[in-house]
């Protein structure tokens, strides 16, 4: 006598179970999607994706975009996974990553030093959008030779948990080639055009190797004076100078503070120091408060000295600190909320790393039909085990 099949789980119970899947382990959702048609429809439905994002809040770190050279000597931006997710294309040859935010990566060309071309890449869908020629390369403009770019979502009311395919902005701030003049341009995907040039007071050369951060309606960049921080107001396009905390190490990483507002991370000896900006009565900068310190010597493997670090900030204030070592250019991540410390591996030069943070669910690649989802096999972008 054939064994009786166990009763099917109620769809509501299945959903409650799958909603608890860690967001940095998307292969579990992929496996669930190919079990049967009802599960496929559930996992790939927009309602599940929305509830999944709302439950987990901050998007997970899916990988690091590492700028390096391949065996043929060509420069490229390579996606280095930090978990199970694998993009359809890992390498973007002749491009270098300069920023990432809201599910997008900002790239610049690596094949010409005379002309700067930029593009926006979505590693999950592999869409690459080449932007119009940068205006500072026009004959009538002062060429920027030191600049920093940032990409961000431009959708009104967006919670930035699933920004794929929506409108976006690209901001470039730079220093002129002929004198110490500072200016900025803003690209709008809705207008498919760059703004007019805005002129600013010179506040120092930008550290191109340090990631910018977005806090409310302002972008923050590190400059080489002292060093200091440049605040760029997205609404008014005005710039303001902010001092950094007292440091014994010249490296500083910008982030969203744990309680909201501007924060930064520095290293003192073997300690990672997390700071939050203090705001005065008029809303201006009044100093820095040391929120907490993390002893790294007990986390980094023996025989490795701390090199330098970068930080990836999430929308709601959570963050991931990237710590590197002198020997072998090894890099690690420490989650400020969970305390989890993980090795990313050999990622070339640490300052050439751009973190990629985004939710990934099978609905972006799997289409549910009346056919058995297992019949077609796994989609091209299925995470590797």
Residue, then its C-alpha position, 0 to 999 in steps of 0.5 A: x500500500x502506497x504511503x499517504x502524502x503528507x497534508x499540504x501546508x497552508x499558503x499563509x503558513x508557507x508565506x510566514x516561513x519564507x518571510x523569515x529567510x535571511x535576505x542575504x541567502x536568496x538561493x533559499x527563495x529560489x529553491x522554494x520557487x521551483x518546488x511547485x507552482x503555488x510556491x512559485x506564484x507566492x515567492x514571485x508575487x509582488x505582495x510577497x516581495x513587498x512584505x519580505x522587504x518590509x520585514x527585513x528593513x535594510x537591504x543586505x550586502x550582496x557583493x563588492x564591486x572591485x576595480x582591477x585588471x584581468x589577465x590581458x591587462x584590461x581594467x574592469x569592474x568585477x562583482x565579488x559576491x559576499x554571499x550566494x547571489x551571483x549576477x548574470x555578468x560578473x565583469x564589466x570590462x573597460x569600466x570602473x565603479x565609482x559609487x553604488x546606491x539604491x540598487x545601482x552602480x555608477x561606472x566610469x570608462x577606463x579606456x580613455x584619460x582624455x574623455x570621461x564617459x559614465x554609465x549606470x549598471x544594475x548587477x541584478x538585471x545586468x541593465x547598463x545605461x550609458x549617460x550623455x557625454x559629461x558636460x565638463x568635457x565640452x570645449x566651453x567647460x573647465x575640465x575636471x581633473x579631480x572629481x567624485x560621483x554619486x548615484x541615487x534614486x529620484x522616485x518621490x516617496x520611495x522607501x529605497x528597498x526596491x528601486x530597480x527601474x525607477x528614475x535616478x539622479x547622478x551627481x558629480x562634484x569636481x575641481x577644475x584642471x586650471x585652477x582650484x575652482x569647484x563645480x557640480x553637475x546633476x544628471x536626471x534620468x527623467x530628462x536624460x540631460x545634465x544640469x547647468x554647471x553650479x559653481x562652489x567655493x573651493x573646499x579641497x580636493x576630493x578623496x576619490x577612493x572614499x565612498x560618499x554617503x547620503x543623509x536625508x537630502x544631502x550628499x557627503x564627500x571626504x576632501x583632503x583639507x585636514x581632512x574634512x567633509x564636504x556637504x552637498x545639498x541636493x535641493x539648493x546645490x550649495x556646499x558646506x565644509x564640516x570638520x572630521x573627528x580627531x584622528x590618529x589614522x588619516x582614513x575616514x569612512x562616511x556612513x549613516x549614524x546608528x541613530x540617524x544623521x551623519x556618521x563616520x568611522x575611523x581607526x585608532x590603533x586596533x579599534x574601530x570608532x563610530x561617531x555621530x555628528x552633533x548638530x547645534x541650535x541653528x542646525x549647523x555642525x557643532x562637533x562629533x560624539x563617539x558612540x562606541x568602539x569595536x576592538x578589531x584585534x580580536x576579530x581579524x585573523x592572527x598575523x594580519x594588521x589593520x590596513x584601511x576600511x570603507x563603509x556601506x550604509x543602509x537607508x535606515x541607519x544600519x551599516x557594514x564596515x569593510x576592514x582590510x589588512x596589509x598582508x595579502x589585501x584581505x578584506x572583511x565585513x562586520x555587521x554593526x547590528x549583528x556583530x557578524x564578522x566575515x571575510x570577503x577574500x582577496x579583493x585587490x586594492x581596498x580603496x578600489x572597492x564599492x559595496x553593492x546593497x540590494x534586495x534580490x528575490x526570484x521575481x526579478x528573474x523567474x516568470x511563473x507560468x502554468x508550466x511546472x517551474x522545474x521544467x525550464x530549469x533554473x534562471x540564468x541569474x540563479x544564485x550558485x551554492 
